[in-house]
Amino acid sequence: MRIFLSPLAAGDVAVRGDEHHYVSRVRRARVGDPIELVDGAGKHARGVITAISDGETIVRVEAVEDVVDAPPRVRMLVPLIKGDRMDTCIEKLVEAGADEIVVWPAARAVVKLDGPRLATRIEHYQALAQAAARQSGRAAVPVVSAASSLADAIAKLPAGARIMLDPNAERGAWPSGDDLSIISGPEGGLAPEEHDALATASFISFGLGPRVLRAETAPVIAVALVRAATHS
């Protein structure tokens, strides 16, 4: 059983709110049950439940340790996708091992959001990321953010290898290095001007095989292949 608690420190701590509900109602935990705690930012600890009441769960937390993920740090840039397929994409990206997720407004994307509507959607995606991190055993929750444009997304990228998923490109070897940014397009593919802008920004075209994958499938497979290739 794993819960999120921040800040995370050794000693007796009171767990309230959604995490208390998860422990007491969903998991029906009892006093004496072991529990794992993570802060969502890479810290981890083990503990034991010492008391449960209607409003809180008391946990005796042992030593707090840092969990260091193996490189590379994988950043996935995905367009908005219609319907619940975007939710599935976010969840599976977290499970597959993406460290950051950036939502960008592709020219050919069916879904167009900005302002408060986009902010609300990003909050929803962040909640999905936390739930997926819990399910998959990750100590750190990937941050989900939104770029206002493709140029904005590119400008915020750190130094590192850059991959542009392209169904017409050949599949090569994943680049080496400690940081990798991967961008995918919507169902209609990248617009020519987007392809050119990415190529100018040192993105390398990369194929995932002979079949054209859906917009929610290609990013997940790409991240899974990176993790399989680097055993991280």
Backbone as CSV, one residue per row, in Angstrom:
resi,resn,N_x,N_y,N_z,CA_x,CA_y,CA_z,C_x,C_y,C_z
1,MET,0.852,-1.185,0.000,0.000,0.000,0.000,0.889,1.235,0.000
2,ARG,0.580,2.157,-0.900,1.419,3.345,-1.074,0.553,4.603,-1.033
3,ILE,1.044,5.637,-0.329,0.337,6.910,-0.312,1.318,8.035,-0.604
4,PHE,0.775,9.190,-0.993,1.577,10.380,-1.212,1.459,11.287,0.003
5,LEU,2.603,11.784,0.473,2.632,12.681,1.618,3.767,13.676,1.432
6,SER,3.448,14.954,1.490,4.468,15.994,1.326,4.158,17.147,2.277
7,PRO,5.176,17.595,3.058,6.563,17.106,3.075,6.650,15.758,3.787
8,LEU,7.676,15.006,3.456,7.875,13.666,4.007,9.030,13.697,4.994
9,ALA,8.761,13.319,6.245,9.791,13.341,7.285,9.569,12.173,8.228
10,ALA,10.640,11.720,8.865,10.553,10.613,9.810,9.796,11.050,11.067
11,GLY,9.144,10.068,11.720,8.391,10.353,12.929,6.919,10.039,12.754
12,ASP,6.119,10.400,13.738,4.680,10.175,13.678,4.022,11.303,12.889
13,VAL,3.271,10.941,11.848,2.614,11.950,11.001,1.137,11.609,10.858
14,ALA,0.325,12.658,10.696,-1.109,12.480,10.490,-1.419,12.608,9.005
15,VAL,-2.097,11.615,8.474,-2.499,11.609,7.073,-3.991,11.907,7.012
16,ARG,-4.353,12.955,6.259,-5.756,13.361,6.179,-6.181,13.468,4.710
17,GLY,-7.421,13.865,4.502,-7.906,14.118,3.149,-8.028,12.868,2.299
18,ASP,-7.706,13.027,1.006,-7.876,11.936,0.054,-7.024,10.725,0.388
19,GLU,-5.800,10.953,0.885,-4.923,9.821,1.193,-5.449,9.033,2.394
20,HIS,-6.013,9.740,3.386,-6.650,9.046,4.514,-7.843,8.229,4.026
21,HIS,-8.632,8.813,3.136,-9.776,8.078,2.574,-9.303,6.823,1.846
22,TYR,-8.212,6.961,1.098,-7.679,5.813,0.358,-7.248,4.704,1.316
23,VAL,-6.565,5.088,2.397,-6.066,4.092,3.353,-7.215,3.427,4.107
24,SER,-8.120,4.260,4.640,-9.141,3.729,5.547,-10.356,3.144,4.828
25,ARG,-10.759,3.770,3.709,-11.975,3.332,3.039,-11.718,2.419,1.850
26,VAL,-10.768,2.821,1.011,-10.500,2.041,-0.193,-9.728,0.767,0.138
27,ARG,-8.623,0.930,0.864,-7.792,-0.232,1.194,-8.198,-0.919,2.488
28,ARG,-9.040,-0.270,3.281,-9.521,-0.835,4.553,-8.347,-1.309,5.422
29,ALA,-7.360,-0.445,5.559,-6.160,-0.778,6.332,-6.483,-0.856,7.825
30,ARG,-5.576,-1.494,8.543,-5.728,-1.644,9.990,-4.450,-1.213,10.695
31,VAL,-4.596,-0.938,11.982,-3.419,-0.609,12.794,-2.423,-1.758,12.727
32,GLY,-1.156,-1.407,12.512,-0.114,-2.421,12.385,0.245,-2.753,10.950
33,ASP,-0.572,-2.309,9.989,-0.270,-2.579,8.583,0.940,-1.757,8.126
34,PRO,1.835,-2.371,7.359,2.944,-1.598,6.782,2.436,-0.702,5.670
35,ILE,3.134,0.386,5.426,2.722,1.333,4.404,3.949,1.985,3.794
36,GLU,3.878,2.276,2.517,4.957,2.970,1.818,4.511,4.395,1.560
37,LEU,5.413,5.356,1.749,5.086,6.761,1.549,6.050,7.374,0.540
38,VAL,5.529,8.166,-0.369,6.352,8.906,-1.321,5.846,10.339,-1.351
39,ASP,6.745,11.272,-1.674,6.338,12.679,-1.676,6.025,13.209,-3.065
40,GLY,6.156,12.368,-4.084,5.872,12.798,-5.437,7.015,13.528,-6.100
41,ALA,8.104,13.761,-5.330,9.256,14.485,-5.878,10.532,13.667,-5.802
42,GLY,10.393,12.360,-5.476,11.562,11.493,-5.483,12.020,10.996,-4.131
43,LYS,11.266,11.283,-3.067,11.618,10.776,-1.744,10.676,9.647,-1.363
44,HIS,11.204,8.718,-0.578,10.493,7.476,-0.275,10.766,7.090,1.174
45,ALA,9.776,6.488,1.824,9.966,5.988,3.197,8.983,4.860,3.443
46,ARG,9.325,4.032,4.406,8.406,2.997,4.858,7.891,3.365,6.237
47,GLY,6.712,2.866,6.575,6.136,3.188,7.865,5.139,2.136,8.305
48,VAL,4.563,2.370,9.471,3.563,1.470,10.037,2.392,2.311,10.529
49,ILE,1.186,1.866,10.265,-0.009,2.563,10.745,-0.162,2.301,12.239
50,THR,-0.245,3.379,13.014,-0.368,3.236,14.467,-1.764,3.585,14.976
51,ALA,-2.550,4.308,14.198,-3.910,4.649,14.624,-4.719,5.075,13.408
52,ILE,-6.018,4.771,13.427,-6.948,5.204,12.377,-8.225,5.698,13.051
53,SER,-8.631,6.912,12.707,-9.878,7.473,13.205,-10.724,7.919,12.015
54,ASP,-11.853,8.551,12.287,-12.716,8.994,11.198,-12.028,10.038,10.325
55,GLY,-11.194,10.888,10.930,-10.630,12.001,10.191,-9.181,11.878,9.786
56,GLU,-8.450,10.884,10.322,-7.028,10.809,9.994,-6.449,9.431,10.266
57,THR,-5.336,9.190,9.628,-4.545,7.981,9.852,-3.187,8.429,10.380
58,ILE,-2.746,7.827,11.478,-1.439,8.147,12.044,-0.445,7.083,11.589
59,VAL,0.668,7.546,11.027,1.695,6.648,10.515,3.027,6.966,11.192
60,ARG,3.700,5.949,11.659,5.071,6.118,12.168,6.023,5.901,11.001
61,VAL,6.639,6.981,10.549,7.475,6.971,9.357,8.925,6.696,9.724
62,GLU,9.540,5.763,9.004,10.954,5.442,9.218,11.826,6.411,8.423
63,ALA,13.093,6.083,8.256,14.040,6.973,7.582,13.590,7.284,6.157
64,VAL,13.731,8.545,5.766,13.368,8.991,4.420,14.579,8.865,3.502
65,GLU,14.367,8.295,2.317,15.452,8.084,1.369,15.115,8.727,0.022
66,ASP,16.163,9.119,-0.694,15.992,9.635,-2.052,15.962,8.478,-3.037
67,VAL,15.043,8.527,-3.980,14.971,7.542,-5.059,15.500,8.212,-6.324
68,VAL,16.612,7.741,-6.820,17.236,8.338,-7.993,16.917,7.478,-9.213
69,ASP,16.176,8.053,-10.150,15.831,7.322,-11.374,17.029,7.257,-12.308
70,ALA,17.157,6.137,-12.992,18.248,5.974,-13.951,17.993,6.848,-15.172
71,PRO,19.050,7.404,-15.774,18.867,8.200,-16.989,18.484,7.309,-18.163
72,PRO,17.968,7.890,-19.229,17.805,9.330,-19.441,16.517,9.868,-18.832
73,ARG,16.470,11.186,-18.645,15.232,11.852,-18.282,14.439,12.035,-19.570
74,VAL,13.243,11.485,-19.596,12.444,11.477,-20.826,11.295,12.477,-20.713
75,ARG,11.280,13.372,-21.659,10.245,14.408,-21.726,9.394,14.136,-22.970
76,MET,8.081,13.979,-22.792,7.199,13.665,-23.916,6.295,14.844,-24.214
77,LEU,6.346,15.344,-25.442,5.487,16.434,-25.889,4.367,15.834,-26.728
78,VAL,3.128,15.978,-26.260,1.983,15.368,-26.932,0.926,16.424,-27.233
79,PRO,0.242,16.295,-28.368,-0.849,17.229,-28.674,-2.104,16.830,-27.913
80,LEU,-3.063,17.736,-27.837,-4.355,17.391,-27.264,-5.053,16.380,-28.166
81,ILE,-5.598,15.338,-27.564,-6.262,14.261,-28.301,-7.717,14.210,-27.857
82,LYS,-8.600,13.914,-28.777,-10.028,13.948,-28.518,-10.477,12.863,-27.547
83,GLY,-11.410,13.232,-26.648,-12.070,12.266,-25.776,-11.184,11.693,-24.698
84,ASP,-11.611,10.529,-24.189,-10.884,9.917,-23.089,-9.587,9.254,-23.540
85,ARG,-9.300,9.282,-24.841,-8.031,8.729,-25.311,-6.852,9.537,-24.793
86,MET,-7.060,10.822,-24.529,-5.992,11.640,-23.948,-5.717,11.203,-22.516
87,ASP,-6.776,10.905,-21.769,-6.589,10.409,-20.400,-5.766,9.124,-20.408
88,THR,-6.123,8.219,-21.321,-5.393,6.959,-21.426,-3.935,7.205,-21.767
89,CYS,-3.684,8.131,-22.675,-2.318,8.442,-23.082,-1.497,8.944,-21.898
90,ILE,-2.064,9.862,-21.107,-1.355,10.398,-19.948,-1.037,9.287,-18.957
91,GLU,-2.019,8.467,-18.637,-1.810,7.368,-17.686,-0.713,6.423,-18.159
92,LYS,-0.775,6.022,-19.410,0.184,5.044,-19.917,1.581,5.645,-20.069
93,LEU,1.669,6.927,-20.361,2.988,7.570,-20.416,3.665,7.523,-19.052
94,VAL,2.893,7.762,-18.005,3.455,7.691,-16.650,3.895,6.267,-16.335
95,GLU,3.048,5.297,-16.648,3.386,3.899,-16.377,4.608,3.452,-17.176
96,ALA,4.729,3.940,-18.409,5.845,3.532,-19.265,7.167,4.162,-18.839
97,GLY,7.091,5.325,-18.155,8.325,5.914,-17.647,8.649,7.324,-18.083
98,ALA,7.656,8.079,-18.603,7.907,9.481,-18.933,8.145,10.269,-17.651
99,ASP,9.122,11.172,-17.674,9.432,11.996,-16.502,8.716,13.338,-16.543
100,GLU,8.423,13.819,-17.723,7.676,15.065,-17.904,6.738,14.887,-19.090
101,ILE,5.589,15.556,-19.029,4.639,15.534,-20.136,4.247,16.975,-20.454
102,VAL,4.458,17.367,-21.694,4.110,18.720,-22.135,3.023,18.615,-23.194
103,VAL,1.903,19.258,-22.959,0.807,19.278,-23.922,0.991,20.504,-24.820
104,TRP,1.016,20.274,-26.126,1.246,21.403,-27.040,0.130,21.494,-28.079
105,PRO,-0.172,22.702,-28.589,-1.308,22.906,-29.498,-0.939,22.663,-30.963
106,ALA,-1.024,21.440,-31.395,-0.700,21.111,-32.782,-1.714,21.735,-33.742
107,ALA,-1.235,22.148,-34.899,-2.099,22.811,-35.886,-3.247,21.910,-36.331
108,ARG,-3.006,20.618,-36.458,-4.019,19.693,-36.951,-4.770,18.957,-35.844
109,ALA,-4.551,19.357,-34.595,-5.267,18.725,-33.486,-6.743,19.098,-33.548
110,VAL,-7.607,18.136,-33.296,-9.052,18.384,-33.306,-9.460,19.223,-32.099
111,VAL,-8.839,18.941,-30.952,-9.181,19.638,-29.708,-8.388,20.934,-29.618
112,LYS,-9.084,22.034,-29.339,-8.453,23.334,-29.165,-8.904,23.914,-27.821
113,LEU,-7.966,24.108,-26.918,-8.292,24.665,-25.608,-7.286,25.748,-25.258
114,ASP,-7.757,26.769,-24.541,-6.844,27.772,-24.016,-7.459,28.397,-22.769
115,GLY,-6.698,29.257,-22.107,-7.203,29.961,-20.939,-7.626,29.029,-19.820
116,PRO,-8.717,29.381,-19.119,-9.177,28.584,-17.971,-9.519,27.135,-18.324
117,ARG,-10.056,26.921,-19.519,-10.413,25.548,-19.905,-9.170,24.674,-20.008
118,LEU,-8.110,25.214,-20.559,-6.867,24.458,-20.658,-6.271,24.227,-19.276
119,ALA,-6.295,25.245,-18.428,-5.754,25.109,-17.071,-6.492,24.017,-16.297
120,THR,-7.814,23.985,-16.448,-8.607,22.946,-15.775,-8.253,21.564,-16.298
121,ARG,-8.049,21.462,-17.601,-7.698,20.172,-18.189,-6.319,19.705,-17.717
122,ILE,-5.375,20.623,-17.608,-4.039,20.253,-17.138,-4.089,19.773,-15.691
123,GLU,-4.909,20.412,-14.861,-5.087,19.942,-13.485,-5.622,18.507,-13.475
124,HIS,-6.562,18.233,-14.363,-7.110,16.879,-14.482,-6.022,15.894,-14.894
125,TYR,-5.201,16.266,-15.867,-4.130,15.379,-16.310,-3.109,15.148,-15.195
126,GLN,-2.840,16.182,-14.394,-1.891,16.021,-13.298,-2.410,15.036,-12.259
127,ALA,-3.715,15.086,-11.994,-4.321,14.122,-11.071,-4.215,12.702,-11.622
128,LEU,-4.414,12.563,-12.927,-4.254,11.246,-13.556,-2.815,10.760,-13.421
129,ALA,-1.865,11.668,-13.580,-0.458,11.302,-13.472,-0.134,10.814,-12.068
130,GLN,-0.692,11.469,-11.058,-0.434,11.031,-9.689,-1.013,9.644,-9.440
131,ALA,-2.231,9.404,-9.908,-2.848,8.090,-9.728,-2.051,7.015,-10.450
132,ALA,-1.559,7.320,-11.645,-0.772,6.349,-12.401,0.577,6.096,-11.731
133,ALA,1.157,7.140,-11.140,2.420,6.966,-10.429,2.232,6.059,-9.218
134,ARG,1.121,6.223,-8.513,0.833,5.366,-7.375,0.707,3.917,-7.822
135,GLN,-0.067,3.706,-8.891,-0.323,2.347,-9.367,0.946,1.654,-9.841
136,SER,1.837,2.426,-10.469,3.018,1.827,-11.085,4.246,1.825,-10.168
137,GLY,4.100,2.331,-8.958,5.195,2.262,-7.994,6.253,3.327,-8.150
138,ARG,5.912,4.467,-8.706,6.885,5.533,-8.899,6.903,6.472,-7.699
139,ALA,8.113,6.862,-7.275,8.235,7.785,-6.151,8.006,9.221,-6.583
140,ALA,8.341,9.545,-7.833,8.170,10.896,-8.343,7.012,10.937,-9.326
141,VAL,6.164,11.944,-9.203,5.048,12.118,-10.117,5.483,13.025,-11.263
142,PRO,5.386,12.563,-12.506,5.739,13.426,-13.638,4.894,14.697,-13.658
143,VAL,5.513,15.800,-13.970,4.796,17.073,-14.063,4.152,17.183,-15.443
144,VAL,2.868,17.530,-15.464,2.156,17.760,-16.713,1.973,19.263,-16.881
145,SER,2.429,19.805,-17.990,2.316,21.245,-18.237,1.815,21.479,-19.650
146,ALA,1.509,22.739,-19.956,1.014,23.096,-21.289,1.895,24.170,-21.895
147,ALA,2.159,24.038,-23.185,2.881,25.063,-23.932,1.870,25.878,-24.728
148,SER,2.098,27.164,-24.840,1.160,28.024,-25.552,1.288,27.889,-27.070
149,SER,2.416,27.374,-27.526,2.660,27.194,-28.957,3.810,26.217,-29.122
150,LEU,4.041,25.795,-30.342,5.178,24.920,-30.596,6.483,25.665,-30.302
151,ALA,6.545,26.933,-30.694,7.751,27.721,-30.425,8.008,27.831,-28.932
152,ASP,6.945,27.993,-28.149,7.068,28.065,-26.686,7.582,26.740,-26.136
153,ALA,7.057,25.635,-26.648,7.491,24.317,-26.185,8.973,24.098,-26.479
154,ILE,9.402,24.473,-27.674,10.806,24.289,-28.060,11.716,25.178,-27.208
155,ALA,11.285,26.417,-26.976,12.117,27.373,-26.238,12.378,26.925,-24.807
156,LYS,11.449,26.167,-24.233,11.582,25.743,-22.839,12.373,24.452,-22.676
157,LEU,12.777,23.825,-23.769,13.497,22.561,-23.670,14.939,22.789,-23.226
158,PRO,15.451,21.927,-22.346,16.865,22.003,-21.983,17.725,21.359,-23.065
159,ALA,19.015,21.438,-22.883,19.915,20.768,-23.817,19.714,19.260,-23.715
160,GLY,19.896,18.572,-24.827,19.736,17.125,-24.836,19.288,16.644,-26.195
161,ALA,19.154,15.331,-26.324,18.730,14.743,-27.588,17.261,15.048,-27.842
162,ARG,16.890,15.142,-29.122,15.525,15.494,-29.497,15.041,14.586,-30.630
163,ILE,13.865,14.003,-30.428,13.295,13.059,-31.382,11.912,13.544,-31.823
164,MET,11.647,13.484,-33.125,10.339,13.791,-33.697,9.761,12.494,-34.269
165,LEU,8.658,12.021,-33.696,8.055,10.796,-34.194,7.425,11.052,-35.556
166,ASP,7.797,10.217,-36.532,7.370,10.403,-37.917,7.122,9.025,-38.531
167,PRO,5.869,8.696,-38.885,5.578,7.370,-39.442,6.273,7.099,-40.768
168,ASN,6.762,8.150,-41.428,7.440,7.976,-42.712,8.954,7.827,-42.576
169,ALA,9.458,7.939,-41.353,10.900,7.872,-41.128,11.326,6.457,-40.774
170,GLU,12.585,6.183,-40.968,13.144,4.896,-40.589,13.376,4.863,-39.073
171,ARG,13.308,3.657,-38.534,13.621,3.497,-37.118,15.126,3.319,-36.962
172,GLY,15.716,4.119,-36.089,17.146,4.018,-35.832,17.422,3.665,-34.389
173,ALA,18.645,3.905,-33.949,19.017,3.661,-32.554,18.670,4.903,-31.739
174,TRP,18.180,4.692,-30.523,17.869,5.820,-29.661,19.148,6.566,-29.325
175,PRO,19.113,7.888,-29.335,20.324,8.653,-29.026,20.740,8.472,-27.580
176,SER,22.025,8.613,-27.325,22.534,8.499,-25.965,22.442,9.849,-25.265
177,GLY,22.696,9.859,-23.969,22.645,11.101,-23.204,21.714,10.980,-22.022
178,ASP,21.759,11.983,-21.147,20.970,11.959,-19.924,19.616,12.631,-20.062
179,ASP,19.352,13.282,-21.200,18.084,13.985,-21.372,17.572,13.749,-22.792
180,LEU,16.294,13.392,-22.890,15.697,13.099,-24.195,14.314,13.722,-24.281
181,SER,14.093,14.542,-25.302,12.775,15.110,-25.579,12.204,14.448,-26.826
182,ILE,10.960,13.971,-26.723,10.286,13.318,-27.838,8.988,14.065,-28.100
183,ILE,8.707,14.366,-29.355,7.452,15.037,-29.696,6.663,14.182,-30.677
184,SER,5.352,14.152,-30.470,4.466,13.400,-31.365,3.392,14.333,-31.896
185,GLY,2.753,13.926,-32.993,1.727,14.740,-33.623,0.329,14.205,-33.378
186,PRO,-0.685,14.929,-33.850,-2.076,14.487,-33.718,-2.422,13.446,-34.778
187,GLU,-3.692,13.054,-34.839,-4.124,12.044,-35.811,-3.807,12.465,-37.249
188,GLY,-3.896,13.762,-37.528,-3.620,14.239,-38.871,-2.152,14.444,-39.170
189,GLY,-1.308,14.159,-38.201,0.126,14.301,-38.392,0.597,15.733,-38.187
190,LEU,1.901,15.900,-38.206,2.489,17.226,-38.079,2.271,18.024,-39.365
191,ALA,1.972,19.302,-39.212,1.875,20.180,-40.376,3.274,20.426,-40.925
192,PRO,3.413,20.703,-42.231,4.743,20.917,-42.809,5.559,21.971,-42.079
193,GLU,4.894,23.060,-41.674,5.635,24.112,-40.984,6.109,23.657,-39.596
194,GLU,5.346,22.771,-38.962,5.770,22.224,-37.666,6.969,21.296,-37.859
195,HIS,6.909,20.482,-38.878,8.022,19.578,-39.192,9.291,20.380,-39.436
196,ASP,9.171,21.465,-40.199,10.337,22.292,-40.497,10.885,22.970,-39.244
197,ALA,9.977,23.465,-38.401,10.408,24.134,-37.168,11.139,23.175,-36.241
198,LEU,10.660,21.956,-36.168,11.298,20.945,-35.310,12.657,20.544,-35.879
199,ALA,12.732,20.381,-37.187,14.017,20.039,-37.807,15.037,21.151,-37.562
200,THR,14.603,22.387,-37.639,15.484,23.527,-37.376,15.954,23.538,-35.929
201,ALA,15.110,23.024,-35.034,15.444,22.979,-33.605,16.174,21.696,-33.230
202,SER,16.749,21.003,-34.208,17.599,19.819,-33.994,16.828,18.560,-33.611
203,PHE,15.537,18.496,-33.949,14.797,17.258,-33.746,15.104,16.312,-34.907
204,ILE,15.340,15.047,-34.576,15.639,14.021,-35.569,14.395,13.184,-35.817
205,SER,14.022,12.990,-37.077,12.860,12.170,-37.414,13.130,10.711,-37.065
206,PHE,12.113,10.079,-36.469,12.284,8.713,-35.980,10.991,7.943,-36.196
207,GLY,11.075,6.784,-36.811,9.912,5.935,-37.028,9.813,4.836,-35.983
208,LEU,8.603,4.328,-35.789,8.373,3.267,-34.806,7.996,1.947,-35.461
209,GLY,8.140,1.850,-36.778,7.800,0.611,-37.451,6.963,0.860,-38.688
210,PRO,6.503,-0.213,-39.337,5.819,-0.081,-40.632,4.379,0.398,-40.541
211,ARG,3.791,0.412,-39.347,2.375,0.764,-39.219,2.204,2.189,-38.687
212,VAL,1.121,2.820,-39.107,0.793,4.154,-38.596,0.018,3.988,-37.294
213,LEU,0.571,4.506,-36.212,-0.033,4.343,-34.895,-0.941,5.524,-34.564
214,ARG,-1.914,5.278,-33.728,-2.801,6.350,-33.279,-2.026,7.370,-32.450
215,ALA,-2.612,8.550,-32.329,-1.929,9.648,-31.628,-1.691,9.319,-30.163
216,GLU,-2.567,8.530,-29.547,-2.384,8.180,-28.142,-1.482,6.965,-27.954
217,THR,-1.217,6.235,-29.026,-0.415,5.020,-28.930,1.070,5.272,-29.156
218,ALA,1.400,6.058,-30.163,2.797,6.283,-30.532,3.644,6.837,-29.391
219,PRO,3.171,7.836,-28.635,4.014,8.355,-27.553,4.340,7.309,-26.496
220,VAL,3.347,6.489,-26.164,3.557,5.474,-25.123,4.571,4.436,-25.583
221,ILE,4.446,3.981,-26.825,5.389,3.001,-27.354,6.795,3.588,-27.404
222,ALA,6.895,4.848,-27.793,8.218,5.478,-27.868,8.896,5.497,-26.503
223,VAL,8.166,5.897,-25.471,8.753,5.941,-24.133,9.100,4.545,-23.641
224,ALA,8.221,3.588,-23.909,8.500,2.202,-23.497,9.754,1.667,-24.179
225,LEU,9.934,1.984,-25.462,11.107,1.521,-26.182,12.398,2.146,-25.625
226,VAL,12.311,3.417,-25.261,13.472,4.081,-24.648,13.835,3.397,-23.346
227,ARG,12.842,3.161,-22.515,13.122,2.519,-21.221,13.636,1.085,-21.401
228,ALA,13.101,0.375,-22.364,13.578,-0.986,-22.617,15.023,-0.970,-23.136
229,ALA,15.338,0.014,-23.972,16.676,0.095,-24.544,17.722,0.501,-23.522
230,THR,17.289,1.292,-22.532,18.239,1.778,-21.520,18.097,1.030,-20.190
231,HIS,17.144,0.085,-20.130,16.928,-0.711,-18.912,16.693,0.165,-17.709
232,SER,15.902,1.215,-17.888,15.623,2.117,-16.774,14.132,2.391,-16.638
